[in-house]
Amino acid sequence: MSAYPEPAVRNFITASVMAATVMNSLDSTIANVALPHIQGSVSASGEEITWVLTSYIVAAAIMTPLTGWLAGRFGRKRLMLWSIIGFTAASGLCGIANSIGELVGFRLLQGVFGAALVPMSQAILLDINPPERHGPAMAVWGMGAILGPIIGPALGGWLTDNLSWRWVFYINLPIGALAFAGLSAFLSETKDAEKPRLDVFGFAMLALAIGSIQVMLDRGQTQDWFSSLEICVEGALGLFFGYLFVVHTLTARRPFIDIGLFRDRNFLVGSLFGFFLGTVLFGVLALLPTMLERLMGYPVVLTGLVTAPRGIGTLISMIVVGRLIKRVDPRLLIFVGFCLAAWSLHMMAGFSLEMGQDRVIVSGFVQGLGTGLVFVPLTTIAFATLDPKYRNEGAAMFTLTRNIGSAVGISVLQALTIRNGATVHARLVEGVRPDNPALGATLGDGFDFDLPSAVAAINAQISRQASMVSYVDAFWLLFLLTLAVIPLLLVMRAPRAGAGDGPAIHMD
């Protein structure tokens, strides 16, 4: 039997895989805009409601490294089908939840079952396509993996405003049903000939390290970071378990993660690029909606509309790059993509409270173009020289690295903007006094410092200005970070024709 399925079957598998990928990637951001509505509905406090996001992220982060072993032990098709069933059922349970405890518990289940969907979708598309079609296949996969988080806030806002916050979760039910039906009918089973043994200690140490660091990052800002005993304990546990995992991996005969995976230079550098891509992309996605809604008064739906061109730019560039990648050195495409991303961040660093919507739209569109140009060739080149026996494990680690980058980016940028905003506010307030001639020229002689409402009004304006400065500084930081990682391209090797062909995994 042929190593690869017929084109018609391949298309059905691709469509089903994409449905699962979009369903999972949407849930990383779609619930964010619905949190205020969820909070009132389930009578949760401000601290409790954040666990709706944290529980999903932590569970997915812990389970992602395990997906490679599960696919080898039980088969990729069986793993995908059970993951879709579990994720879809957990989504329905989230929709009918009536208390914060139920909702957090069901979100944990979502994260557990959803962890395998994105990396296994990537591995499936790589296996059902011959090496010369890996570039277009990764372009299709990248649309689901990247567009989901981008359109999530807009879709979540529309569903919440027009239907109910519960539809943020119900929308997964038909998508999950279609993905399950397609993969059941057309995907053949693949699993390792020799069932791999699970390194329980290695997995436990990695899971505890990831879980501790993830909780620390998600709760750090609300707990005032390392002035809180909780955050100090979580950070220390993360470092301790991480140290045990590294030592065990380097000394064990059959470690949980085969270190041969990271001997491939392209995969190692590609994973580092993925980390920084997650930091930049999700960092901006976390900053922009908050800035537009709080400082510029945009409603949720309008915020979604002005940020939607980012997804359009990504879609366009992924379609183009799918055709170019077989003719152009992937490293050149990555270089152009990072340059476009840096240009967009330079435009964002020029944001002001008086700007129009066009600057947000144009900068987002340019960043979308850059993201698409980076993501597809980066994924292709990272797996081009990797031995196919590492494909399941590599897909899981590649996704995990990008997710950790996004978690670090979101947490660090939120902390920096809040603290920098407070610092700038304190400096601006120093100049608000009756003997300041510049202030007098701005406010006029009629301003009364003894009138509480007047002082409150000027303090509100100072707070807006200080927050805007903090956002601009964050965009400058991302701009410099983007430029700093570009030289890593010099370390990557251009894939040779036929690289990564290896022994194909038969689909019979």
Secondary structure, 3 states (H helix, E strand, C coil): CCCCCCHHHHHHHHHHHHHHHHHHHHCCCCCHHHHHHHHHHHCCCHHHHCHHHHHHHHHHHHHHHHHHHHHHHHCHHHHHHHHHHHHHHHHHHHHHCCCHHHHHHHHHHHHHHHCCHHHHHHHHHHHHCCHHHHHHHHHHHHHHHHHHHHHHHHHHHHHHHHCCCCHHHHCHHHHHHHHHHHHHHHCCCCCCCCCCCCCHHHHHHHHHHHHHHHHHHHHCCCCCHHHCHHHHHHHHHHHHHHHHHHHHHHHCCCCCCCHHHHHCHHHHHHHHHHHHHHHHHHHHHHHHHHHHHHHCCCCHHHHHHHHHHHHHHHHHHHHHHHHHCCCCCHHHHHHHHHHHHHHHHHHHCCCCCCCCHHHHHHHHHHHHHHHHHHHHHHHHHHHHCCCHHHHHHHHHHHHHHHHHHHHHHHHHHHHHHHHHHHHHHHHHHHCCCCCCHHHHHHHCCCCCCCCHHHHHHHHHHHHHHHHHHHHHHHHHHHHHHHHHHHHHHHHCCCCCCCCCCCCCCCCC
